[in-house]
Amino acid sequence: MTIRISQFKSKVTGESTFKVEGVLTTSSIGLLEQAYKTLRTQNAGKIILDVGDLTFVDFESASVIRRMKKAGEVVLRGCRLFTGEIIENSGIDANDSGVG
C-alpha cells in the first residue's frame, strides 16, 4: 500500500491544503512531516490537512498529526470516525509538545 500527498492552495481563501490518501504508516509519515515543515517555512497561516481518503493510519503517524493539530497549526478536514479516534487517542508521549 502507498501514500499519496497532494498540496494545493485555495484561490478563494488562500488556505494551503495537504490531501493525504492511502495508508499512512511509520515508513511514510516522514514524507508528510517534510512537506509540512517546508510549507510552514513559506506560510505562517493554518494548514488544512484533508485526511478523508486515508484508508489506514497507524498510532505513530496519528501521534504526529495530533501534535500538529495540538500546536494549532493544522486543521483536520474529512476526518472519518475511525481516523478521528486514532488521532485523538493516539497517546501522549514525551515529544507531545511540538512537531518533530
Secondary structure by P-SEA (a helix, b strand, c coil): cbbbbbbbbbccccbbbbbbccccccccaaaaaaaaaaaaaacccbbbbbccccccccaaaaaaaaaaaaacccccccccaaaaaaaaaccccccccccc
